[in-house]
Amino acid sequence: MPPRVGVVGAGISGLTLVRALATRDADVVAFDAASEPGGVMRSRRVDGRLLELGPQRLRLSPTIESLVDDLGLREQLRAGEDDQPLYVYHDGSLSVVPLSLREAVTTDLLSLRGKLRILKEPLADPPRAGESVEAYLTRSFGRQAARRFGGPLYSGLYGTDPSDMLVEYSLGRALENAGIDGSVLWWALRKRLGGRETPPICTFEDGLGQLAEALYDAHADAISLETAVESVHERDEQFELVTESGTERVDEVVVTTPAPTAADLLEPVDEGLSATLERFSYNPIGMVYLESDFDGEGIGALVPSGSDVRISGSTWNASFLDRDRLFTCYVDPGSDPNMLERSDESLGELAATEFERLTGARATPIHVHRWEPGMPAYDRSFTAMDDLEPPAGIHLCANYVGRPGIPGRIRNATQLAATLAEK
Ligand SMILES: Cc1cc2nc3c(=O)[nH]c(=O)nc-3n(C[C@H](O)[C@H](O)[C@H](O)COP(=O)(O)OP(=O)(O)OC[C@H]3O[C@@H](n4cnc5c(N)ncnc54)[C@H](O)[C@@H]3O)c2cc1C
């Protein structure tokens, strides 16, 4: 008989697990503390304007495309303008990040010497044990490319300085997941010559939350919202998930929450595991939504850590997603050390001021949302990965242990569901 699986959390990981297990006729039950599904993948309408509280857009991989069709969401799908440039703040203004050959030749971000230095990357040794992301990128691509766009491009979303990230616990894993085991330049060239395209950017008419809602609606009978799991206990070779409304007995438990919550929930099962989970650091994120007449074309702008600008970046939803005059700015304690003490009003003003400094255009804050614990920091605390040994029957399926992007979360959760269904 297939095991009864209990899933903690109905973000994209939990929702995918439920769907993949239900499709295999496995017995699954899931709980989420929040009143709506999707976790950080959530959308809101504020004064008629659509805001993404977490991820701003998605890559339409073949798996996601077939999910979209299965859920009947094809009509709601909206394509983003993929060919717009990404900018980075350098030396008082915005420069184009060289992500294509044409941009590499034309960008004013690098000197000619800096551009030529990148070509030596195929000769660089692979990442070394204990090496920081900054040191690895500098050794591989040269100081200019590493400092001015390589580091910010990778670490920007996580809010961690690249010198505090160890390659083997961060960028190295990302490269491995992308199937890159040698030169990044060769890989990019082979991909281009082979005609392999990066899946296009997309979202939905009502934002990415629509995908979460559709997944939930399809499996609502197995998912209890507004039902926080308070603890997990081992009992007679099974596990008990304790919630406010009762106790659920299951054979296998999958915890998809951020590490600090997983640490609390799993303490009764395994104190050592709980202590290891507590070691993972996160960076809180403040999302500030601005309305502006800025008419620049682009995906957004990165701000390197250590810069004097007090936002870590911005997404130009108005430009590449055609969302009316909307721009999203990110603030974290690395970009603004006072972020946690600021009121929403003060955070909004700060982002509007810094946005104007970057673009020259005035902006008005329309909403602020905060995520805590926020993003996994992938900093030196992630050496905790080496000590992570969940006991039989307990599974961690979350971004800090697996892939952080939505397509990656769907892949991880689908793989785990297949393993569990075969038990
Ligand atoms: C600001 C931001 C921007 C991002 N941008 C992108 C992007 O552009 N593209 C991309 O691909 N990825 C992006 N990501 C990453 C991606 O969105 C996340 O990694 C992914 O959505 C995480 O999904 P998850 O289900 O693993 O976790 P979560 O979404 O964190 O879900 C965990 C769930 O557990 C629930 N929970 C917590 N405690 C309990 C409890 N005690 N009992 C029951 N339930 C509980 C929560 O309510 C939540 O629903 C972004 C993330 C953030 C935060």
The ligand as an SDF file (V2000), in Angstrom:
LIG
                    3D

 53 58  0  0  0  0  0  0  0  0999 V2000
   10.8980   38.4470   -3.2120 C   0  0  0  0  0  0  0  0  0  0  0  0
   11.1360   37.1640   -3.9540 C   0  0  0  0  0  0  0  0  0  0  0  0
   11.3510   37.2020   -5.3230 C   0  0  0  0  0  0  0  0  0  0  0  0
   11.5670   36.0210   -6.0290 C   0  0  0  0  0  0  0  0  0  0  0  0
   11.7240   36.0790   -7.3880 N   0  0  0  0  0  0  0  0  0  0  0  0
   11.7360   34.9380   -8.1160 C   0  0  0  0  0  0  0  0  0  0  0  0
   11.6340   34.9830   -9.5390 C   0  0  0  0  0  0  0  0  0  0  0  0
   11.5430   36.0570  -10.1250 O   0  0  0  0  0  0  0  0  0  0  0  0
   11.6140   33.7970  -10.2120 N   0  0  0  0  0  0  0  0  0  0  0  0
   11.6760   32.5950   -9.5660 C   0  0  0  0  0  0  0  0  0  0  0  0
   11.6390   31.5490  -10.2240 O   0  0  0  0  0  0  0  0  0  0  0  0
   11.7680   32.5310   -8.2180 N   0  0  0  0  0  0  0  0  0  0  0  0
   11.7680   33.6690   -7.4750 C   0  0  0  0  0  0  0  0  0  0  0  0
   11.8060   33.6280   -6.1070 N   0  0  0  0  0  0  0  0  0  0  0  0
   11.9970   32.3330   -5.4380 C   0  0  0  0  0  0  0  0  0  0  0  0
   10.7280   31.5040   -5.3800 C   0  0  0  0  0  0  0  0  0  0  0  0
    9.6010   32.3300   -5.4350 O   0  0  0  0  0  0  0  0  0  0  0  0
   10.6900   30.7150   -4.0620 C   0  0  0  0  0  0  0  0  0  0  0  0
   11.8900   30.0110   -3.8670 O   0  0  0  0  0  0  0  0  0  0  0  0
    9.5480   29.7080   -4.0800 C   0  0  0  0  0  0  0  0  0  0  0  0
    8.3260   30.3220   -4.4330 O   0  0  0  0  0  0  0  0  0  0  0  0
    9.4420   29.0690   -2.6920 C   0  0  0  0  0  0  0  0  0  0  0  0
    8.3370   28.2150   -2.6750 O   0  0  0  0  0  0  0  0  0  0  0  0
    8.1660   27.1420   -1.5250 P   0  0  0  0  0  0  0  0  0  0  0  0
    6.8370   26.5200   -1.6760 O   0  0  0  0  0  0  0  0  0  0  0  0
    9.3430   26.2490   -1.4710 O   0  0  0  0  0  0  0  0  0  0  0  0
    8.2210   27.9950   -0.1590 O   0  0  0  0  0  0  0  0  0  0  0  0
    7.2060   29.1080    0.3750 P   0  0  0  0  0  0  0  0  0  0  0  0
    6.6240   29.8640   -0.7320 O   0  0  0  0  0  0  0  0  0  0  0  0
    7.9530   29.8390    1.4360 O   0  0  0  0  0  0  0  0  0  0  0  0
    6.0270   28.2570    1.0410 O   0  0  0  0  0  0  0  0  0  0  0  0
    6.1010   27.7660    2.3420 C   0  0  0  0  0  0  0  0  0  0  0  0
    4.6730   27.6830    2.8720 C   0  0  0  0  0  0  0  0  0  0  0  0
    4.7160   27.1520    4.2050 O   0  0  0  0  0  0  0  0  0  0  0  0
    3.6710   27.7610    4.9300 C   0  0  0  0  0  0  0  0  0  0  0  0
    3.9470   27.5930    6.3660 N   0  0  0  0  0  0  0  0  0  0  0  0
    4.8600   28.2370    7.1290 C   0  0  0  0  0  0  0  0  0  0  0  0
    4.7830   27.7870    8.4020 N   0  0  0  0  0  0  0  0  0  0  0  0
    3.8320   26.8370    8.4290 C   0  0  0  0  0  0  0  0  0  0  0  0
    3.2950   25.9870    9.4460 C   0  0  0  0  0  0  0  0  0  0  0  0
    3.7390   26.0190   10.7150 N   0  0  0  0  0  0  0  0  0  0  0  0
    2.3160   25.1170    9.1150 N   0  0  0  0  0  0  0  0  0  0  0  0
    1.8360   25.0710    7.8410 C   0  0  0  0  0  0  0  0  0  0  0  0
    2.2920   25.8510    6.8500 N   0  0  0  0  0  0  0  0  0  0  0  0
    3.2800   26.7180    7.1340 C   0  0  0  0  0  0  0  0  0  0  0  0
    3.7010   29.2120    4.4630 C   0  0  0  0  0  0  0  0  0  0  0  0
    2.4660   29.8660    4.7480 O   0  0  0  0  0  0  0  0  0  0  0  0
    3.9690   29.0340    2.9760 C   0  0  0  0  0  0  0  0  0  0  0  0
    2.7790   29.0010    2.2310 O   0  0  0  0  0  0  0  0  0  0  0  0
   11.5880   34.7800   -5.3570 C   0  0  0  0  0  0  0  0  0  0  0  0
   11.3910   34.7520   -3.9750 C   0  0  0  0  0  0  0  0  0  0  0  0
   11.1420   35.9200   -3.2840 C   0  0  0  0  0  0  0  0  0  0  0  0
   10.8960   35.8630   -1.7950 C   0  0  0  0  0  0  0  0  0  0  0  0
  1  2  1  0
  2  3  1  0
  2 52  2  0
  3  4  2  0
  4  5  1  0
  4 50  1  0
  5  6  2  0
  6  7  1  0
  6 13  1  0
  7  8  2  0
  7  9  1  0
  9 10  1  0
 10 11  2  0
 10 12  1  0
 12 13  2  0
 13 14  1  0
 14 15  1  0
 14 50  1  0
 15 16  1  0
 16 17  1  0
 16 18  1  0
 18 19  1  0
 18 20  1  0
 20 21  1  0
 20 22  1  0
 22 23  1  0
 23 24  1  0
 24 25  2  0
 24 26  1  0
 24 27  1  0
 27 28  1  0
 28 29  2  0
 28 30  1  0
 28 31  1  0
 31 32  1  0
 32 33  1  0
 33 34  1  0
 33 48  1  0
 34 35  1  0
 35 36  1  0
 35 46  1  0
 36 37  1  0
 36 45  1  0
 37 38  2  0
 38 39  1  0
 39 40  1  0
 39 45  2  0
 40 41  1  0
 40 42  2  0
 42 43  1  0
 43 44  2  0
 44 45  1  0
 46 47  1  0
 46 48  1  0
 48 49  1  0
 50 51  2  0
 51 52  1  0
 52 53  1  0
M  END
$$$$
